[in-house]
């Protein structure tokens, strides 16, 4: 698969893109891309720009398993207004990173249909201690499972 000159995925099946711009640095933004040019369930990719969109790079090495086939209408990306290294990537499942997207963890374990509620509660209140409907805090399960690929 080729890349555009700016570093974003290219191809005839690039799907929905969720975009989040840093509140403290307008040149920094994240894009959650539903890259349907890849294999089923491996389509979620987060890319970041630090130069206002002139160049982009994928933030994570591991596959981000938050889409259960395709991104549908779920492909949302949010950045904490107080800490632009804290990123939320919403698919069918929700992944959370406090490291600028380098490492993501799933929120709520493997059956994560509570994603949007968690993000909004987290961003409105405490940014990392919100509860989901399972009554659990951020789980330690990585969002990427390289052994299962």
N, C-alpha and C positions, 0 to 999 in steps of 0.2 A: 504494500500500500504506500503510495506516495504522500508527500506532505506539500502543503501550499508554501509559498515563499515565507509567509509569516509564521509557519509552524503548526497551524491547525490541520486536522485531518481533512482529506479531500476524498471525493468519490461520489458516485451518483446516489448513494443511499445514506448520506449524512442527514441525520434526523434533527429532532428538536434540540435547541440549545438554551440552557438557563444561564443567565449572566448576572454576576454580582460585582459591583464596584466598591472599592474601599471607601469608607467615609472620611478617612484621614489622608488618603493619597489618591487623587483622581487618576493617576497613571497606573495604578494597580487594580487589576480585575481578575476574576475567576470565571471560567466558562465550563459548565457541565454539558458535555456533548453526548448525544445518543448516536454513536457511530455505527450505524447499521451495516457498514461495509465489513464489519468483523463478525465472528461467529456468535450465534445465539447466546445470550446471557453474559457476553464479554463486551458489550457495546458501550458501557458507561466509561467516560474518560473526563478527568478534570484537567484543564489547561489554565495557565496563569500568564498574564502579561505584567510587566513592570514598566513599560514604556508607552502606555496609552493605546495599546493594541497594534503597534507596529510589528512586534514579534511575540510569539506565544510558545510555551513549552509545557509538555505534560508534567504534572506535579508528582505523580506516583509511578513507581515501577511495577508494582503488583496490579493484577486486574481488580477492578472495583465492581463487586458483585451486588449491585443494588437494583438492577433491572431484571425482571423475571421473563426475559424474552425480548421485549422492546421497552422503551421509556414511556410510551403512551403520553399522557399529559402530565406525568409526574416529574419530568426533568427540571427540577428547580435547584437553584444554587443561591446560598445566602452567606453573607460574611458578617461577623460580629462588628457592630459599629464602634465598639471600644477596643477591639483587638483584631486587626485585619489578617492575622495568622490563623484565626479560628474560622473554619469553613464548614458549612453544612451542605451535603449533596443529597438531594431527595430523589429517590426513584420509588419503586414499590417498597424498598427498604431505605432507611436513612443511614448515611455515613457521616461521621463527625471527625474533624481533624483540628488539632490545636497547633499543628506544625506547618501551616501554609499548604496543606494538601499532600505533604510527603507521605504521611502515614494516616490512614483512616481506620476508625473502629465503627462497627455497626452499633446502633442504638436499639436496645430492646431485643437483642438476640436475632434469631434467624427469621421469625415471622413478624415483620416490622410494618404493619399497616398503620401505626400510630405516628408516622414520621412528621407530618405537618404540625400536629398538635405539639409535639415535643419541641420543634424549632421555635414556634411562636412563644411558647411558655419560656423557653431558655433565653431567647433574645429580649423578652420583656422583663423577665426576672433575672435570677442568677444565671449566668451564661453557661455554666457547666453542671449545675446540680439539679436540673429539672427532673420531673418524674414522668414516665409514660404510663399507659393504662395497665401495664404489667406491674406497676409499682416498683420498678427497678431503676437504679441509677445507670449511668453510662456503663455498658458492659465492656469487658476486656477482650471480647472476641474480635479479631481483626476483620475488617471488611473485605480483605482480599485473602483468599484461601489458595495459595499456590499449589498445595498438594492435591487439590481436588480438580485441577485443570487437566 
